[in-house]
């Protein structure tokens, strides 16, 4: 594989785009076994990195609290069940 940028330095968008390329290559099945294993491992690292970045972003999202009149009274963390 060519020189790869360390996964932890990639933005969410770049990591996701690379992950999509890897999935496409593996689905086509035209990659030699040794390379398939290497890119699968890279894909797993990219998936984990994307999940971490997404979790961090979700933790930063806040929802606006409204009073009975519909006026904003502040914010609170947005919890996604």
N, C-alpha and C positions, 0 to 999 in steps of 0.2 A: 504494500500500500504506500502511496506517496506520503510525504510529510503531513501529518495530521495535526490540526490545532488541538491543544488540550481541551477535553470536553468541558471542564469546569470554567473555561474562559468564554465559552460560546453564549450568545444571547439565546433566549427561548426560541425565537423565530429561526435562527440559524441551526440550532440543535434539532428542531423539529424538521426542518427541510432536509438536513442530512439523514435523519432517521427515516424519513419517507423514501429517500433514494436507496438506502440500504434495504428496506423492506421490498421495494420494487425489484432490486437485483436478486434478492433471495427468492422472491416469488417466481421470477423468470426461470430460475434454476440453471442458469448458464455460468455459474461461478464455480471454480474448482473447490473441492472439499476444504482444503487448508485455508483458502481465502474466505470461504463461507463461514468457517468457525471464527476467524479473526473479525470479519465485519459483523457477525452476530454479537460477539462480545462488545464491539464498539457500539452497536445498536442498543444493547442492554444498558451501557453506561449513558448513552444519550437519553434513553427513556427515563432513567433514574434522575438525570439532571433536569429534564423537562418537568418531571413531577415535583422536584424540589423547588424549582423556580415558580411553578404554578401555585404551590402551597404557600410560598412566601408572598406572592401577589394577592392571593385570597385573604391572607391574614391582614393585609393592609387595607382592604376594601372596607369601607364603613357605610352603614345605612343611616339616613337622616331620620331622626325622631320628630314626629309631629305632635302638637297638642290637639285638643278637641276642636280648636278653630282651624286646624290645618296649617298652622304656622310652625316653622322649624324651631325646635327647642334645643337642638344639639345633635350629636352623632353617637352611635354605639357600634361596636363590632358587628359585622355581618357574619352570622354563623350559618354555614351550609350543612344541613344534616346528612 
